Amino acid sequence: MKNIWDKIKIESERFINNEPVIEKVIRYNITGKENFWASIASILSKKLANEYLPKKELEKIIIQILEEDKEIQKQIITDLQGYYDRDFACNSYLEVLLFYRGFQAVSAYRIARSFYLKDQKLTSKFFQNRIFEVYAMDIHPNAKLGKGIVIDHGIGLVIGETSEIGDNAFIFHNVTLGGTGHAGGDRHPKIKNNVFIGAGATILGNITINDNVNIAASSVVTKDVDANTTVAGIPAKVIGKAKKLQ
């Protein structure tokens, strides 16, 4: 974590020198903070605060969780690295931290899930609702997300209550992990590791998308998908072996 924070501080000074318009944003959220977790808490609390939970109060709540929960720390660091390594539009760690809605929304979801697992479900729903209002993504706090998650654009993303997503998923906007409406309980998709989901894809029901699968944009998936395959269409069908994408 120290290496990434050091890199972010170096990037910050470079951008301050080259782009003075953005200097105040960087100084307030990065160079004026003592560590990486204080920086994230500052950014998220500014976005998620409202009249009931003002920024200063929310910032204290968030930073306490971030500094105490080692698993969340590992997940967020791996998420950040994932954007830097895999998002073709990404040129710095700093831009992810300050401006990438997918990174911020998933980081906030991890805070929400922390409350959910402590049986503080209404508090977790506060965060879920604010994430939706601010980032236009609806991620249920009971959903299980692994590490290295990259949400590109993210607008319109829906991840239902019993969904599971493994490590290193790359997910575009307007993706739905939903139920079929025919059953309650465990009713949402289980996405394994290294899965790519294109824009507008809909995955419905308690089905399994196995490792290294590519799901083409606008596909509708209602059945299990074998590992190392690419599926496309409505309904989705296997069209070949999966190729490495982002």
Secondary structure, 3 states (H helix, E strand, C coil): CHHHHHHHHHHHHHHHHHCHHHHHHHHHHHHCCCCHHHHHHHHHHHHHCCCCCCHHHHHHHHHHHHHHCHHHHHHHHHHHHHHHHHCCCCCCHHHHHHHCHHHHHHHHHHHHHHHHHCCCHHHHHHHHHHHHHHHCCEECCCCEECCCCEECCCCCCEECCCCEECCCCEECCCCEEECCCCCCCCCCCEECCCCEECCCCEEECCCEECCCCEECCCCEECCCECCCEEEECCCCEEEEECCCCC
